[in-house]
């Protein structure tokens, strides 16, 4: 997965090139997040490796030997002409290395930029087209039409 540091210059360049189209008249900031932390314990309150809720004894929220933090800041800029620019990132930390996105990165950092992108819509020359650059996190299954 490409790091945000590699994608950010391109995203900023695109945003600057289009800034005359989206000089912000309205600015909106939103911060979404998800935090969980727990200890894996049995009914007596003793720490264990597995309690048998699932085959590996995990995945009951709050009864996991794991901590995860996910912050998703989003900035939306709207011009008086109606052009909209959205900038979003997904900053994640998880104490257990369970997949490629939550392990240490090339710099040895435990905080990952899982998503980072810029999207521009409602531009004068293409009002029905969305232009975006970066990397988005979409957990969608690939669908194939059946014949």
Residue pairs with C-beta under 8 A, 6 or more apart in sequence:
1 100
1 101
1 135
2 135
3 105
3 106
3 113
4 89
4 113
4 116
4 134
4 135
5 113
7 116
7 117
7 133
7 134
7 135
8 116
10 133
10 134
11 87
11 116
11 117
11 118
11 133
11 134
12 118
14 118
14 120
14 131
14 133
15 22
15 85
15 87
15 118
15 120
18 85
18 120
18 123
18 131
21 79
21 81
21 83
21 120
21 123
21 124
22 77
22 78
22 79
22 83
22 84
22 85
22 120
22 123
23 79
24 77
24 78
24 79
24 85
25 78
25 79
25 80
26 76
26 77
26 78
27 75
27 76
27 77
28 75
28 76
28 77
28 78
29 73
29 74
29 75
29 76
30 73
30 74
30 76
31 71
31 72
31 73
31 74
32 71
32 72
32 74
33 69
33 70
33 71
33 72
34 68
34 69
34 70
35 68
35 69
35 70
36 61
36 62
36 64
36 66
36 67
36 68
37 66
37 67
37 68
38 61
38 62
38 63
38 64
38 65
38 66
38 67
39 47
39 63
39 65
40 47
40 48
40 49
40 50
40 51
40 57
40 58
40 63
40 64
40 65
41 47
41 48
41 51
41 63
42 48
42 51
48 57
49 57
49 65
50 56
50 57
50 58
51 57
51 63
53 59
53 60
53 63
54 60
58 64
58 65
58 66
65 96
66 94
66 95
66 96
67 93
67 94
67 95
68 92
68 93
68 94
68 95
68 102
69 92
69 93
69 94
70 90
70 91
70 92
70 114
71 90
71 91
71 92
72 88
72 89
72 90
72 91
72 115
73 88
73 89
73 91
74 86
74 87
74 88
75 86
75 87
75 88
76 84
76 85
76 86
76 87
77 84
77 85
77 86
77 87
78 84
81 124
82 122
82 127
83 120
83 121
83 122
83 123
83 124
84 120
84 121
84 122
85 118
85 119
85 120
86 118
86 119
86 120
86 121
87 117
87 118
88 115
88 116
88 117
88 119
89 113
89 115
89 116
90 113
90 114
90 115
90 116
90 137
91 111
91 112
91 113
91 114
92 101
92 102
92 111
92 112
92 113
92 114
93 102
93 110
93 111
93 112
94 102
96 102
97 103
97 104
101 112
101 114
102 112
104 110
105 112
114 137
115 134
115 135
115 136
115 137
116 134
116 135
117 132
117 133
117 134
117 135
117 136
118 132
118 133
118 134
119 130
119 131
119 132
120 130
120 131
120 132
121 129
121 130
121 131
123 129
123 131
